[in-house]
Amino acid sequence: MTTALTERISRIRDLVHHLGEIITAETTVLRDRRPGELADTRLQKNQLTKAYDEEISELRENPAILAAAQDGEVDTLKSIIGPFRKILDEHNRALFVAKTVTERFIKAVADEVAGHDLTVVGYTKTAQATALTTPPGGRPVSLALNQII
């Protein structure tokens, strides 16, 4: 006998399978430092994520669904969601690393540009240039990138 929870578990299994494949591929792209390839699956990932969130939210908001579960249905659901959470954790770590590397790169470039941008504001009695003193934290430096990070 098929219950409403059995059908929901089947939908969640399909969503997790497809979403897991996309997220695993994204994690590989991030680790290989090819961020330009991330946009290829963004629309599909967003649709699958929304559907997954709706399914899980429905289970959280209606505890009666899980209360009426037959033997093994809750365990089956846990066996699906557990490995998916590991995939998400791995993806989050890869995103954090990519974000950190990008931030450090941008800071290094900005620091280098700021170091070379010494504006002369005057000269001393001995004809030595007097550089603009920078306030604590330095002067703001503009930086433009032609790639979405």
N, C-alpha and C positions, 0 to 999 in steps of 0.2 A: 504494500500500500504506500503510495507516494503522498507525503505530507507537504504542507506549505514550506516547512523548514527544509525538507529534502530538496525541493525545487530551488529554494533560496541558496542552499549550499552548492548546488550545481552551478547556479549563476555566479556565485562568488568564486568557485573553483575556476570557471572560464575567465572571469575578469582578472583574477590573480595570475593565472597562467600567461595571458597576453600582456598584462601590465608588467609582470616580472621579466618577461623577455625584453620588453622595451627598456626597462630600467637597468637590466643587466648590460644591454648593449650601450646605453648611455654611460654607465660606469666604466666600461671598457674604453669608450671614446675619451672620457675625462682622464683616465689613467694614461692613455696614449697621447694626451695633449693635442687633441684635434677638436677644439670646441666648435668649429664651423659646422660640424656634422650633427650637432645637437638639435638644431631646428627642424630636421627632417621628420621627426616623429612627435613633435610637440602637440599638434592638434589631436592626434589619436591618443596620446598619453593623457591629455587633459580630459577627453571624453571618458576614457576608461577610469581615470581617477575619480571623476564626478560620479560615475555609476557605482564604483566601489564604495565611495563615501556614503552614498545614499543607502546602499544595502546594509552597511555596518551601522549607520545611524538608526535605521529602522530596527535593527536588533537591539541597540542600546535603549531606544525610546520605548520599545515594547517588550519588556521582560517576559511577558506571557508566551511569546513565540518560543523562547528557549525553555521555558517551564514545561511546555507541552511536547518537548522533544522526545523522540523515541530513543531506545538504547543505541548508543554509539554515535548519534548525530552530532552531539556537542563535541565529542572527541574527534570526529571527522573534521568539523569546522576548525578546531584548534590545530589539527595536523596540516591544514591548508594555510592558516594565517601565520603560524609560527615560522616556517621557512620564508614566507613572504616578508616578515618583519626583519629577518636577517639580511635579505636582499636590500631592503630599505636602509638598514643601518650601514651596510657597505657603501651604498650610494651616497648617503649623507657624509660619510667619511671622505669619499672621493670629491664631493662638492666642496667640503671644507678645505681640503688640500688645494684644490684649484683656486678657490677664493683667496686663500692665504698667499699662494704664489703670485697671483695677479696683484694683490694689494702691495706685496713687497716689491714687485717689479715697478709698479707705478710710483711708489715712494722713493725707490732708488733713482728713477729717472727724474723725478721732481727735485730731489736733493741735489743731484748733479747739475741740473739746470739752474737751481737757486745759487749754487756755488760759483757758477760762471757769470751770474748776473749781478756784478758789482757796479753799481751806478756811481760815477764820480760826481760829487757835489761841490767840490772846490779844491783849492790847492793851499798848501802851507807856505810859510815864509821861505822855505827852502825849495819850493817848487815840486813838492811831492804831492801826489794825488790823494785826496781824502775821500774814502768810499762812504757811501750811505750806510749808516749803522742800522742794522735790522732789529726790529723789536723781538722780544722773546717769542720763539716759535717760528721766526723767519717771516719773510715776505710771501704773500700768496703767489703761486706759480700756476699759470694756465697750462693745461695739458689736454690735447685732443687725440683720440684714437679713432681709427677708421674701422674698427671691428667691435661687434657686440660681445661683451664678456659676460 
